[in-house]
């Protein structure tokens, strides 16, 4: 959904399970910042995974920001509920570092 909305530098992750190759790819450019937009779960699993991945990235020298969507769900559900690219861009602007 992010790709379809025009956000081309995106990838999917299965929680915090990025391989060392993924981390190396993310570290490839100095000053890169990764935005993490996981589910906002009632049981806090997505939020915990966001923080854990942000910490792993920070330990590898990559800045990370955690994106908060205005309702529980993932980016795909956000767009399916009627959000626009501008709405998501606003969420990116509001994203804060770990």
C-alpha positions as CSV (number, residue, x, y, z in Angstrom):
1,X,0.0,0.0,0.0
2,X,2.8,2.4,0.8
3,X,4.4,1.8,-2.6
4,X,1.0,2.4,-4.3
5,X,0.6,5.7,-2.4
6,X,4.0,6.9,-3.7
7,X,6.3,6.0,-0.9
8,X,8.9,4.1,-2.9
9,X,11.7,3.5,-0.3
10,X,9.7,1.0,1.7
11,X,10.0,-2.6,2.7
12,X,8.1,-5.0,4.9
13,X,9.5,-6.6,8.0
14,X,8.3,-9.5,10.1
15,X,8.6,-7.8,13.4
16,X,12.2,-7.2,14.4
17,X,13.5,-10.1,12.5
18,X,15.8,-8.3,10.0
19,X,18.9,-10.2,8.9
20,X,22.4,-8.8,9.1
21,X,22.1,-8.3,5.3
22,X,19.0,-6.1,5.8
23,X,20.7,-4.1,8.5
24,X,23.8,-3.7,6.3
25,X,21.5,-2.4,3.5
26,X,19.9,0.1,5.8
27,X,23.4,1.3,7.0
28,X,24.6,1.8,3.4
29,X,24.1,5.6,3.3
30,X,25.4,8.0,6.0
31,X,22.6,10.0,7.6
32,X,19.9,7.6,6.7
33,X,16.8,7.6,8.8
34,X,14.4,4.6,9.0
35,X,10.8,5.1,9.8
36,X,9.1,2.2,11.5
37,X,5.3,1.8,11.1
38,X,4.2,-1.4,12.8
39,X,0.7,-2.3,14.0
40,X,-0.7,-0.4,17.0
41,X,-1.8,-3.5,18.8
42,X,-4.0,-3.5,21.9
43,X,-1.5,-5.9,23.6
44,X,1.4,-3.5,22.8
45,X,3.2,-6.2,20.6
46,X,3.6,-3.8,17.7
47,X,4.8,-1.0,19.8
48,X,7.3,-3.2,21.6
49,X,8.5,-4.5,18.3
50,X,8.9,-0.9,17.0
51,X,11.0,0.0,20.0
52,X,13.1,-3.1,19.8
53,X,13.8,-2.7,16.1
54,X,14.6,1.0,16.6
55,X,17.1,0.0,19.3
56,X,18.7,-2.6,17.0
57,X,19.0,0.0,14.2
58,X,20.5,2.6,16.6
59,X,23.1,0.0,17.8
60,X,24.0,-0.4,14.1
61,X,24.4,3.3,13.6
62,X,21.0,3.9,11.8
63,X,18.7,6.6,13.1
64,X,15.1,5.4,13.5
65,X,11.8,7.1,14.1
66,X,8.6,5.4,15.1
67,X,5.5,6.3,13.2
68,X,2.2,6.5,15.1
69,X,-0.9,6.0,13.1
70,X,-4.1,7.7,14.4
71,X,-5.8,4.4,15.0
72,X,-4.9,0.8,15.7
73,X,-3.7,-1.0,12.6
74,X,-0.9,-1.0,10.1
75,X,-0.2,1.3,7.2
76,X,-2.2,-1.0,4.8
77,X,-5.3,-0.7,7.0
78,X,-4.7,3.0,7.4
79,X,-5.0,3.5,3.6
80,X,-7.9,1.0,3.3
81,X,-9.8,3.1,5.8
82,X,-9.5,6.2,3.5
83,X,-6.2,7.8,4.4
84,X,-4.3,9.7,1.7
85,X,-0.6,9.9,0.9
86,X,-0.7,13.4,2.5
87,X,-2.2,11.9,5.7
88,X,0.6,9.4,5.9
89,X,3.2,12.0,5.1
90,X,1.9,14.0,8.1
91,X,2.4,10.9,10.3
92,X,6.0,10.7,9.0
93,X,6.5,14.3,9.9
94,X,5.2,13.7,13.4
95,X,7.3,10.5,13.9
96,X,9.7,10.8,16.9
97,X,13.0,9.1,17.6
98,X,13.2,6.3,20.1
